């Protein structure tokens, strides 16, 4: 990982006077850079459950996440963070928490405020998890840390849970749930860019669509549907829980999933996956230093939206032959190749359709 900049760049920028409703904005250039350096975009889920893990003695796979969702969700490159990197992100959190000391948040537009709270929440969660890494399962970490009042914002002590509650209560929009980074595979994706007033709702929509159409969001069986515990945690957004949640889910499900849940009336919120959403699942195994780790090459290639499945597969073959990372990492990266290939083939198929032929049908 290349060294991060040493100067905090959080700043207030004054826009054109004619734009009174957006006269102030916040720059997240430093946090945006951290996300682009450390987050791996794994693409949309193909809803294919991960295979059951064999429990044979001495198998490396016994150390990894056993859940069917373990191959989903964006990953954070925590194992490559050095002490200086962690200190840099902590400084970003400190700078963000001090913004209201200079300018009251009420001076910002509602969208600017929402972007601020989501970035503060996610940068704080990021630095807290980085400090305790490596950990495989974050359930205990959440229980101990999510309600700890570790921030001071406008003179008020706040926890990560406090921020989530504040945002939910003030926006009353289910889409905000998809902006809360939890550090777990079962949670919404951490994106590779910071939220801004300009992109916040589009990015929340994108996160919602990815999450709802993944196994982390919905799982079906003969009698009904299981959904993420995320929805139960903020049931206030769904006063008539089953009816309101169904309407929300159908807004984002793809055509096939929409038809499958159309006749359902109950949704059981019991899907969770507390395993950490990093590349190694907290088991560093045979990892080398951040500067020489070959998996970083895979990450850089796989995170490139223009990289072909063949490019990624070639990198995986090269690095796996060197024995530099565990089997469960290879499994995840191989699945990523297949997912990218599948999605690309689907996109090509759509492009090849003749719009005129579709209209005539």
RATAUR-V461963 format. One record per residue. N is the residue number from 0. RES is the residue in one small letter. SS is DSSP state (h for helix, s for strand, l for the rest). Layout:
n=N res=RES ss=SS
n=N res=RES ss=SS
This chain:
n=0 res=x ss=l
n=1 res=x ss=l
n=2 res=x ss=l
n=3 res=x ss=l
n=4 res=x ss=l
n=5 res=x ss=l
n=6 res=x ss=l
n=7 res=x ss=l
n=8 res=x ss=l
n=9 res=x ss=l
n=10 res=x ss=l
n=11 res=x ss=s
n=12 res=x ss=s
n=13 res=x ss=s
n=14 res=x ss=l
n=15 res=x ss=l
n=16 res=x ss=l
n=17 res=x ss=l
n=18 res=x ss=l
n=19 res=x ss=h
n=20 res=x ss=h
n=21 res=x ss=h
n=22 res=x ss=l
n=23 res=x ss=s
n=24 res=x ss=s
n=25 res=x ss=s
n=26 res=x ss=l
n=27 res=x ss=l
n=28 res=x ss=h
n=29 res=x ss=h
n=30 res=x ss=h
n=31 res=x ss=h
n=32 res=x ss=h
n=33 res=x ss=h
n=34 res=x ss=h
n=35 res=x ss=h
n=36 res=x ss=h
n=37 res=x ss=h
n=38 res=x ss=s
n=39 res=x ss=s
n=40 res=x ss=l
n=41 res=x ss=l
n=42 res=x ss=l
n=43 res=x ss=l
n=44 res=x ss=l
n=45 res=x ss=l
n=46 res=x ss=l
n=47 res=x ss=l
n=48 res=x ss=l
n=49 res=x ss=l
n=50 res=x ss=l
n=51 res=x ss=l
n=52 res=x ss=l
n=53 res=x ss=l
n=54 res=x ss=l
n=55 res=x ss=l
n=56 res=x ss=l
n=57 res=x ss=l
n=58 res=x ss=l
n=59 res=x ss=h
n=60 res=x ss=h
n=61 res=x ss=h
n=62 res=x ss=h
n=63 res=x ss=l
n=64 res=x ss=l
n=65 res=x ss=l
n=66 res=x ss=l
n=67 res=x ss=l
n=68 res=x ss=l
n=69 res=x ss=l
n=70 res=x ss=l
n=71 res=x ss=l
n=72 res=x ss=l
n=73 res=x ss=l
n=74 res=x ss=s
n=75 res=x ss=s
n=76 res=x ss=l
n=77 res=x ss=h
n=78 res=x ss=h
n=79 res=x ss=h
n=80 res=x ss=l
n=81 res=x ss=l
n=82 res=x ss=h
n=83 res=x ss=h
n=84 res=x ss=h
n=85 res=x ss=h
n=86 res=x ss=h
n=87 res=x ss=h
n=88 res=x ss=h
n=89 res=x ss=h
n=90 res=x ss=h
n=91 res=x ss=h
n=92 res=x ss=h
n=93 res=x ss=h
n=94 res=x ss=h
n=95 res=x ss=h
n=96 res=x ss=h
n=97 res=x ss=l
n=98 res=x ss=h
n=99 res=x ss=h
n=100 res=x ss=h
n=101 res=x ss=h
n=102 res=x ss=l
n=103 res=x ss=l
n=104 res=x ss=h
n=105 res=x ss=h
n=106 res=x ss=h
n=107 res=x ss=l
n=108 res=x ss=l
n=109 res=x ss=h
n=110 res=x ss=h
n=111 res=x ss=h
n=112 res=x ss=h
n=113 res=x ss=h
n=114 res=x ss=h
n=115 res=x ss=h
n=116 res=x ss=h
n=117 res=x ss=h
n=118 res=x ss=h
n=119 res=x ss=h
n=120 res=x ss=h
n=121 res=x ss=h
n=122 res=x ss=h
n=123 res=x ss=h
n=124 res=x ss=h
n=125 res=x ss=h
n=126 res=x ss=h
n=127 res=x ss=h
n=128 res=x ss=h
n=129 res=x ss=h
n=130 res=x ss=h
n=131 res=x ss=h
n=132 res=x ss=l
n=133 res=x ss=l
n=134 res=x ss=l
n=135 res=x ss=l
n=136 res=x ss=s
n=137 res=x ss=l
n=138 res=x ss=h
n=139 res=x ss=h
n=140 res=x ss=h
n=141 res=x ss=h
n=142 res=x ss=h
n=143 res=x ss=h
n=144 res=x ss=h
n=145 res=x ss=l
n=146 res=x ss=l
n=147 res=x ss=l
n=148 res=x ss=l
n=149 res=x ss=l
n=150 res=x ss=s
n=151 res=x ss=s
n=152 res=x ss=s
n=153 res=x ss=l
n=154 res=x ss=l
n=155 res=x ss=s
n=156 res=x ss=s
n=157 res=x ss=s
n=158 res=x ss=l
n=159 res=x ss=h
n=160 res=x ss=h
n=161 res=x ss=h
n=162 res=x ss=h
n=163 res=x ss=h
n=164 res=x ss=h
n=165 res=x ss=h
n=166 res=x ss=h
n=167 res=x ss=h
n=168 res=x ss=h
n=169 res=x ss=h
n=170 res=x ss=h
n=171 res=x ss=l
n=172 res=x ss=l
n=173 res=x ss=h
n=174 res=x ss=h
n=175 res=x ss=h
n=176 res=x ss=h
n=177 res=x ss=h
n=178 res=x ss=h
n=179 res=x ss=l
n=180 res=x ss=s
n=181 res=x ss=l
n=182 res=x ss=l
n=183 res=x ss=s
n=184 res=x ss=l
n=185 res=x ss=l
n=186 res=x ss=l
n=187 res=x ss=s
n=188 res=x ss=l
n=189 res=x ss=l
n=190 res=x ss=l
n=191 res=x ss=l
n=192 res=x ss=l
n=193 res=x ss=l
n=194 res=x ss=l
n=195 res=x ss=l
n=196 res=x ss=l
n=197 res=x ss=l
n=198 res=x ss=l
n=199 res=x ss=h
n=200 res=x ss=h
n=201 res=x ss=h
n=202 res=x ss=h
n=203 res=x ss=h
n=204 res=x ss=h
n=205 res=x ss=h
n=206 res=x ss=h
n=207 res=x ss=h
n=208 res=x ss=h
n=209 res=x ss=h
n=210 res=x ss=h
n=211 res=x ss=h
n=212 res=x ss=l
n=213 res=x ss=l
n=214 res=x ss=l
n=215 res=x ss=l
n=216 res=x ss=l
n=217 res=x ss=s
n=218 res=x ss=s
n=219 res=x ss=s
n=220 res=x ss=s
n=221 res=x ss=l
n=222 res=x ss=l
n=223 res=x ss=s
n=224 res=x ss=s
n=225 res=x ss=s
n=226 res=x ss=s
n=227 res=x ss=s
n=228 res=x ss=h
n=229 res=x ss=h
n=230 res=x ss=h
n=231 res=x ss=h
n=232 res=x ss=h
n=233 res=x ss=l
n=234 res=x ss=h
n=235 res=x ss=h
n=236 res=x ss=h
n=237 res=x ss=l
n=238 res=x ss=l
n=239 res=x ss=l
n=240 res=x ss=h
n=241 res=x ss=h
n=242 res=x ss=h
n=243 res=x ss=h
n=244 res=x ss=h
n=245 res=x ss=h
n=246 res=x ss=h
n=247 res=x ss=h
n=248 res=x ss=h
n=249 res=x ss=h
n=250 res=x ss=h
n=251 res=x ss=h
n=252 res=x ss=l
n=253 res=x ss=l
n=254 res=x ss=h
n=255 res=x ss=h
n=256 res=x ss=h
n=257 res=x ss=h
n=258 res=x ss=h
n=259 res=x ss=h
n=260 res=x ss=h
n=261 res=x ss=l
n=262 res=x ss=l
n=263 res=x ss=l
n=264 res=x ss=l
n=265 res=x ss=l
n=266 res=x ss=s
n=267 res=x ss=s
n=268 res=x ss=s
n=269 res=x ss=s
n=270 res=x ss=s
n=271 res=x ss=l
n=272 res=x ss=l
n=273 res=x ss=l
n=274 res=x ss=s
n=275 res=x ss=s
n=276 res=x ss=l
n=277 res=x ss=s
n=278 res=x ss=l
n=279 res=x ss=l
n=280 res=x ss=l
n=281 res=x ss=l
n=282 res=x ss=l
n=283 res=x ss=l
n=284 res=x ss=l
n=285 res=x ss=l
n=286 res=x ss=l
n=287 res=x ss=l
n=288 res=x ss=l
n=289 res=x ss=l
n=290 res=x ss=l
n=291 res=x ss=l
n=292 res=x ss=l
n=293 res=x ss=h
n=294 res=x ss=h
n=295 res=x ss=h
n=296 res=x ss=h
n=297 res=x ss=h
n=298 res=x ss=h
n=299 res=x ss=h
n=300 res=x ss=h
n=301 res=x ss=h
n=302 res=x ss=l
n=303 res=x ss=l
n=304 res=x ss=l
n=305 res=x ss=l
n=306 res=x ss=l
n=307 res=x ss=l
n=308 res=x ss=h
n=309 res=x ss=h
n=310 res=x ss=h
n=311 res=x ss=h
n=312 res=x ss=h
n=313 res=x ss=h
n=314 res=x ss=h
n=315 res=x ss=h
n=316 res=x ss=h
n=317 res=x ss=h
n=318 res=x ss=h
n=319 res=x ss=h
n=320 res=x ss=l
n=321 res=x ss=l
n=322 res=x ss=l
n=323 res=x ss=l
n=324 res=x ss=l
n=325 res=x ss=l
n=326 res=x ss=h
n=327 res=x ss=h
n=328 res=x ss=h
n=329 res=x ss=h
n=330 res=x ss=h
n=331 res=x ss=h
n=332 res=x ss=h
n=333 res=x ss=h
n=334 res=x ss=h
n=335 res=x ss=h
n=336 res=x ss=h
n=337 res=x ss=h
n=338 res=x ss=h
n=339 res=x ss=h
n=340 res=x ss=h
n=341 res=x ss=h
n=342 res=x ss=h
n=343 res=x ss=h
n=344 res=x ss=h
n=345 res=x ss=h
n=346 res=x ss=h
n=347 res=x ss=h
n=348 res=x ss=h
n=349 res=x ss=h
n=350 res=x ss=h
n=351 res=x ss=h
n=352 res=x ss=l
n=353 res=x ss=l
n=354 res=x ss=h
n=355 res=x ss=h
n=356 res=x ss=h
n=357 res=x ss=h
n=358 res=x ss=h
n=359 res=x ss=h
n=360 res=x ss=l
